Amino acid sequence: MASKKGNRIHVILESTESPHRYHTKRHRLTEKLKIKKYDPVLRKNVEYKEK
């Protein structure tokens, strides 16, 4: 028995100031994510954008 596709998809959030990335999930129908998170490379909060 096959299951239907869910509404959540896997996305990669990429730092705007370093090569660091986060992996997360988001709702399929929303626009691309843009969020401020902690960057361990720079040791400060920076903006991350969906790749």
C-alpha positions in Angstrom: 0.0 0.0 0.0 1.5 3.3 -1.0 1.3 6.4 1.2 0.6 9.9 -0.2 3.3 12.5 -0.2 3.4 14.7 2.9 3.2 18.5 3.0 6.7 18.9 4.4 9.9 19.0 2.4 13.6 18.8 3.3 15.5 22.1 2.8 19.1 23.3 3.2 19.6 26.7 4.9 22.9 28.3 3.8 24.7 31.1 5.7 25.0 34.4 3.8 28.4 35.0 5.4 30.2 31.6 5.7 30.0 28.1 4.2 28.0 26.7 7.1 24.6 25.0 6.5 21.6 23.8 8.4 19.2 21.0 7.3 15.6 21.4 8.2 12.0 20.9 7.0 9.4 23.3 5.9 5.8 23.3 4.6 5.6 22.6 0.9 3.4 25.5 0.0 5.2 28.4 1.7 7.7 30.7 0.2 11.5 30.2 0.6 12.8 30.4 4.2 14.9 33.3 5.3 15.8 33.2 9.0 18.5 34.4 11.5 20.3 31.6 13.2 23.6 31.0 15.1 26.7 30.5 12.9 29.3 28.4 14.7 32.0 29.3 12.2 31.7 33.1 12.9 30.3 32.6 16.4 27.4 35.1 15.9 23.9 35.2 14.6 23.6 35.7 10.8 20.9 35.4 8.2 20.4 32.0 6.5 18.6 31.6 3.2 17.1 28.5 1.6 19.3 27.0 -1.1 
